[in-house]
Amino acid sequence: FELFKDFARDDIQEIAPPLFYIDSKQPVAGYTLMNVLRSLKTIDMEKSVTSEMNILGTQFTNVIKPVFRNEAIPASVHVFRPVESMSHVVISEELAQAMTGKVVGVALIRTQTI
């Protein structure tokens, strides 16, 4: 978590919920949950791969493969959620490189930026 603080201290929130092993009910140590606070309108919806979903009568656009607008992402921002798809978390190339070999339990997927 310290690595994320180094890059994005004001854009993240550390949450330390009680975690327990399902079988033994013993506490699990060494984990931190991170809530990404910054959101930016960055996705080019016309160039992205999307689908439409109807959930309980409300229509939603699901972003399957986002294409980001480079000019909408400030160079100083290293982690954010796109407003168009708040379930995604986006990190900078610089932060991704710094994470290599230091962070476990995270899958990184290279995205397209125009």
Residue pairs with C-beta under 8 A, 6 or more apart in sequence:
1 14
1 32
1 34
3 95
3 98
3 99
3 102
3 103
4 12
4 34
4 79
4 95
5 12
6 98
7 78
7 79
7 92
7 94
7 95
7 98
8 38
8 77
8 78
8 79
8 95
10 37
10 38
11 36
11 37
11 38
11 77
11 78
11 79
11 80
12 34
12 35
12 36
12 37
12 79
13 34
13 35
13 37
14 32
14 33
14 34
14 35
15 32
15 33
15 34
15 35
16 32
16 33
17 33
18 27
19 27
19 28
19 31
20 26
20 27
20 28
21 28
36 79
36 80
36 81
36 89
38 77
38 79
38 80
38 81
39 80
39 81
39 82
39 83
39 86
40 72
40 73
40 77
40 80
40 81
40 82
40 83
41 72
41 82
41 83
41 84
42 68
42 69
42 72
42 73
42 80
42 82
42 83
42 84
42 90
43 63
43 66
43 67
43 68
43 69
43 82
43 83
43 84
43 85
44 67
44 68
44 69
44 114
45 61
45 63
45 84
47 67
47 114
48 63
48 64
48 65
48 66
48 67
49 63
49 64
49 65
50 61
50 62
50 63
50 64
51 61
51 62
51 64
52 59
52 60
52 61
52 62
53 59
53 60
53 61
53 62
54 60
61 84
62 85
63 82
63 84
63 85
63 88
65 112
66 82
66 84
66 85
66 88
66 111
66 112
67 111
67 112
67 113
67 114
68 82
68 90
68 111
68 112
68 113
68 114
69 113
69 114
70 113
70 114
73 80
73 113
77 92
78 91
78 92
78 94
78 95
79 89
79 90
79 91
79 92
79 95
80 89
80 90
81 87
81 88
81 89
81 90
82 88
82 90
90 111
91 99
91 108
96 108
99 106
99 108
